[in-house]
Amino acid sequence: MERSKIDRINELAGKAKSVGLTPDEIKERDRLRKEYLAAVRKNLRTQLENIEFKD
């Protein structure tokens, strides 16, 4: 995931805590979070698939 998108997620999280978000910003935050979680899951799955067990 691009660094700019992660920065935007953090920006929206900070704004949500301080002044609140508009409905459009809430939709954007949710979309970005879903994209971030999908990327994390994909990376984790790739790492797990590449594990080799040795006796």
N, C-alpha and C positions, 0 to 999 in steps of 0.2 A: 504494500500500500504506500502511496506517495506521502512524503513527509508533510506536504501542505494540507492534505486531508486530515492527518492526525492532529496537526496544529489547529485546524478548524474545529475538530471535535473538542479539543481542550478549551478553545475560545468559547464555544457554545456552552460547555459545562460551567465555566466560570461565570458567564453571563446569567445562566439559569440560577445559580446560587445568589447572585447579587441583585439583579433587577427583574429576572424572569425572561421568558422567551415568547416571541410572537408565534401564532399557529404555523406560519411558514418555517420559522426557525426550528420548531419542534419536529416538523416533518423532515427537514434537512438533517437534524441531529439523529433521528431514528434511522434514516437511510444510510448515513455515514457509519453509524454504529453497526448496522447489519453488515455493511461492506467490510468493516474492520474485523468483525467476528468471523466472517467467511474466510478472510485472509489468514487469520490466526489458526483456524481449524485446518485449512489446507496445508499450512506449514507444519503443523503438528502431525497431521496424517502422513505427510511426506517423510518426516523424521522417523516416525514409528515404522513405516514400511521399509526404511533403510537399515533398521537394526538387525544385526546378525548375532546370533547366539553361538558361543563357542564352549566346548567342554574342556 
